[in-house]
Amino acid sequence: MARVTLDVGGTPWVVNTREGGEDEVRRLGAMLSERWPQAIRAAGDGGVPQALLLTALMLADELREAQEAAASTSAAAMDSVALSWVAGRLESLAEALERAPGND
């Protein structure tokens, strides 16, 4: 088990992680630190616990937005595949009609 110390808002936080996971934990800690100034201002008298909750909510909101964007991208990609299939079928039908007897 590896240990990483994160500095979030001037407070050191020791986090256990799997061996080799230290860089990922540091990267995630940096995401917390980026949002900390806004969270601590918004927390007011709630202090560190409230700021941590607000930071988690900010990250959860960003995750939700990313999931929605991914879902709409997936839907758009599926629509594109469906349209390509329909276009291909229509081209095949048009070629078949052109080759049909009496269409010289």
N, C-alpha and C positions, 0 to 999 in steps of 0.2 A: 504494500500500500504506500503510495506516495503522498506527500503533503505539500500544499502550496499555500503561501500567505498572500492574500489579496488586500490591497489598500483601497477601500471604498469610503470616500468622504473623510479621509484622515484616520479611519479606524482600521486596524489590521484584523483580518478574518482568516483563520486557518481552516483550510478545506482539505479533506482526504479525497484522493482520487486513485484510480487504477494506475499502475506503472505505465508510463508512456502517455498518460492523459494530462500531464502538467501544462503543456502549451495550450491545449483546448480550454482548460479551466482558466488560465490567464487571459485568453481571448474573451471568454464569457465574462470574466471579471471586468475587463476593459469596457464591455458593453454596459455594465452596471455603472461604472465610473463616469461614462459619457452622459448618462441620464441623471446622475446624482445631483448636480446643482439645481436642476429644475425640480426634482422631487423634494429636496430639502426645503426649498422655498415654499413649495405648495403644501408641505406638511405642517408648516406653522408651529404651533405649540405641541404637535404630536411627536416631534423629535425623530430620532433614528428609526424606531419601529414603524411609524407612519410613513416615513420616507422610503423605507424598504418595501412596504406594501405598494406605495405609489410607483416605485421603480418596476416592481413585478407587474403591475397593471399596465404600465407603458409598454413593456416588452410583450405582454400577452396581447395587447391591442395591435402591435406591429406584426405579431405572429398571425393573428386573425386576418389582417389585411393581406399578408403574404399568401395565406391559404386561399382566400377568396380570389386573389389574382391568379394563383395557380389553377384553381378550379375553372375560372372563366377562360384561361388560356387553353386548358384541356378541352373545354367545350368548343372553343373556336377551332382548335385543331381537328376535333372530331367532325365539325361542320365542314371544314375544308376537305377532309378525306371523303365525306359523303358527297359533297359537290363534285369532286374529281371523279368519283365512281359514276355518278349520274351523267356527267359530261362524257365520260368514256362510253357509257352505254348508248347515249344519244348519237354519238359519232358512229358507233357500230351499226345502229339501226339505219342511220342515214346512208351509210355505205351499202348496206344490204338492199335498201330501197333503190339506190342508184343502179345496182347490178341486176335488179329484178327484171324479168322479161317484159318488154314493152316500154322500157325506159331508155331507149337508145338515143 
